Amino acid sequence: MDIKQDLARLNALGYRVTRQRRLVLEVIRANPCLQNVDDIFTQCRGRDESISYPTIYRTLDMLVEAGMARRTHFQGKNWYEGVMSSHHHHFVCTECGATVALAVCPLDFLKEDLRAAQFEVHEHQFELLGICKDCQSNQPKGGVLL
């Protein structure tokens, strides 16, 4: 879906499309990595000095509600990404914030167990937190290298 389709979808859902809402959407769509509110604010502020944190928070909430952004919580922060591709999860570096998409959804391997437990999943999140190759040289060993 391109930006024009996203904006039309927001209109169809009854949201007013403002210049600043469009800017936040452009910023999260332009970066394939997870971004926190500070990252998004810095990028938006570089293009529009009048944008504020409350505007960004409200816009991100709206985009998540509209299904155009995903929110993930780790390290005490909310992280966001634009929804442009299929469902996926991440390896996340706890040092630098680098993210790598997982090729498969781990929930696929649990379907039989879930059926046996008669458990119906409505939503899930799965992130592996660790240290990327670039940051490992500065860290003591202690994790599992697979």
N, C-alpha and C positions, 0 to 999 in steps of 0.2 A: 504494500500500500504506500503511495507517495504522500507528500505533505498536503497536497490539494484534496486528496481523498480523505485524509484524516480530518482536515478542517471542515469538509462537507459533513462528515460523520458527526463531529461535535455539534454543528448546527442542527442536524437532524435529531440529535439527542436533547436539543433545547438549550445548549450552552452558547453563550455569547462568545464569539471569537474576537479577542482583542489582539492588538499588536504584541503585548507582553506575553499573553498565553501562547501565541504563535511562536514567539522567540524561545520560550521554555521547551516547547515541543521540538523545535528545530535543534536545540542544544542536546536534548536526550537522544534524538534520532541520529545525530551526527557522530556520536561516540558509541562504539559497540561494547565498551566496558561499563561496568557498574559505576555509578557516580553518586556521591553524597550531595546533600543540599549545598554545602559550601562550594563544591566543585561546580555545580550548576549555577550558583549565584555568581561566582567569579567569571564564568564564561558569558553569562547573560549581562552582567554589569559592564563587561568590555564592549558590548554592543549597544547597551541602553543604560545610561547612568541613573535613570529615574526608577529602575526596577528595585523592588524591596524584597526582603526575606518573606514577609507575609504573603506577598503576591506569588512568590515561587512555591511556598508551602501549599497555598490554596490551589494553584494550578496543578501541582503534582498530585494532590488528592483527587482533583477532577479527572486527570488523565488516568489514574489508577482505576477510579470508578467507571470510567468510560472504556476500560480495557485497552488503553493505548500505552500504558506504562506498567511495569511490574515493580513492586516494592519488596525488598529483602532486608531483613534486620540482622546485623551482626556487629560485633565490636561496639555495642552501645549506640549504633547509628542506623538510620534507614538509608538504604542504597537503592538507586533507581536505574532502570534501563528502559529504553523504548521497546515496544512490542512490534517487531517488524518481521520476526521469523517464527519458526515453530517453537513449541514448548521445549525448554532446555534448562539445565542447571550448570553450576560453575565450580571450578577450583578457584579459590580466592587467596591471594598472598596477604597475610596479616601484617606484613612489613610495609610493602609499597602499594598495596591495593590492586595489583595486576589481577586480571581475571582471564580464565580460559574456559570456554564452554565445554561441557561434557558431551560426548557423542551419543550417549543413551540416557534414558531416565531410569534411575535405580528402582523406582516404583514398579517398573515392568517385571523385575525379578521377584517381587513380593506378592504378585497377584494371587497365586495359589494359597499362600499363607493367609491373605486377607479374606479370601473366599471361605477358607476353613474356619476362620474366626468369625465369620459373618459380619465383617466390618466394612462399612461403606465409606470410602474416602471422598470427600467433597473438594478438598484442596490440599496441596502439600508444597513444601519447600525443601530443597536439598542443596547444601553447599558444603564443599570440603574446604576447610580452613587449614592453611599451612604456609610454607615459605617457598617462594619460587626459586628457580635455579640461580637467578641473578643475585638474590638476597641471601642464599644459603652460605655463601663464602664468609659472610659476616656473623654467622650464627653458630652456636655449639650444636652438635648433632644430638638428636633426641627423638625425632619422628621416625616414621616408617617410610623408607624409600621403596616404592613399588615399581 
